[in-house]
Amino acid sequence: GKYFADALHSLKGELHVIDDRNIGLVGAIELEGIAGQPTKRAFSAFLKAFNAGVLIRTTGDTIALTPPLIVEKAHIDRIVDTLRQVLKTLE
């Protein structure tokens, strides 16, 4: 859980990230919304992550992460590295 938390919180300060939080292996990255286009930025992140081979969920302008309980450090690294790259490309 701590490895996941540290990795998730390393995304703080990335482009459009307002907040990140977690409880154990449940995490959320809240994104700054686009005026007049709610959910657009998070949905764009979903599509880009999916195309990069990482499945995330979104709710509103929040990315929700719930990796399986058997997740390994390498998987967490891939999720967070992919999200870091995706966040850099969002409008």
C-alpha positions in Angstrom: 0.0 0.0 0.0 2.8 2.5 0.9 4.5 1.9 -2.5 1.3 2.6 -4.3 0.6 5.7 -2.2 4.1 7.1 -2.8 3.9 6.5 -6.5 0.4 8.0 -6.8 1.4 11.1 -4.8 4.4 11.6 -7.1 1.9 12.8 -9.7 1.1 15.9 -7.5 2.2 18.9 -9.5 1.7 17.4 -12.9 -0.2 19.4 -15.4 -4.0 19.7 -14.6 -3.7 17.7 -11.3 -5.6 19.4 -8.5 -5.4 16.7 -5.9 -4.5 13.1 -5.4 -5.5 10.8 -2.6 -5.6 7.2 -1.6 -6.7 4.7 1.0 -4.6 1.6 0.6 -4.8 0.5 -3.0 -7.7 2.8 -3.9 -6.5 6.0 -5.4 -7.9 9.1 -7.2 -6.4 11.9 -9.2 -8.6 14.9 -9.4 -8.1 16.9 -12.6 -8.9 20.5 -13.3 -12.0 20.6 -15.4 -12.4 22.3 -18.8 -15.0 25.2 -18.5 -18.2 24.2 -20.1 -17.0 20.7 -20.9 -17.2 18.6 -17.7 -15.6 15.2 -17.8 -13.8 15.9 -21.1 -10.2 16.0 -19.7 -10.6 12.9 -17.7 -12.2 11.0 -20.6 -9.3 12.1 -22.8 -6.9 10.7 -20.1 -8.9 7.4 -20.1 -8.6 7.0 -23.9 -4.9 7.8 -24.0 -4.1 5.5 -21.1 -6.2 2.7 -22.7 -4.3 3.2 -26.0 -1.1 2.9 -24.0 -2.2 -0.4 -22.4 -3.3 0.8 -19.0 -7.0 0.6 -18.0 -8.2 3.4 -15.6 -11.7 4.5 -14.6 -13.0 8.0 -14.5 -15.8 9.7 -12.6 -16.4 13.2 -13.5 -13.0 14.9 -13.8 -11.4 12.3 -11.5 -9.2 9.4 -12.5 -10.0 6.4 -10.2 -7.4 3.7 -9.7 -8.2 0.3 -8.1 -5.4 -2.1 -9.0 -5.9 -5.8 -8.1 -4.8 -6.7 -4.6 -2.0 -8.9 -6.1 -0.5 -5.9 -7.9 3.3 -5.9 -8.1 5.7 -2.9 -7.9 6.4 -3.2 -11.6 2.7 -2.9 -12.4 2.4 0.2 -10.2 5.4 1.7 -11.9 3.8 1.1 -15.3 0.4 2.6 -14.2 2.0 5.7 -12.8 4.6 6.2 -15.5 1.8 5.9 -18.2 -0.4 8.4 -16.3 2.5 10.8 -16.0 3.0 10.7 -19.7 -0.8 11.0 -20.4 -1.1 14.0 -18.0 1.6 15.8 -20.0 -0.4 15.5 -23.2 -3.8 16.6 -22.0 -5.3 19.9 -23.2 
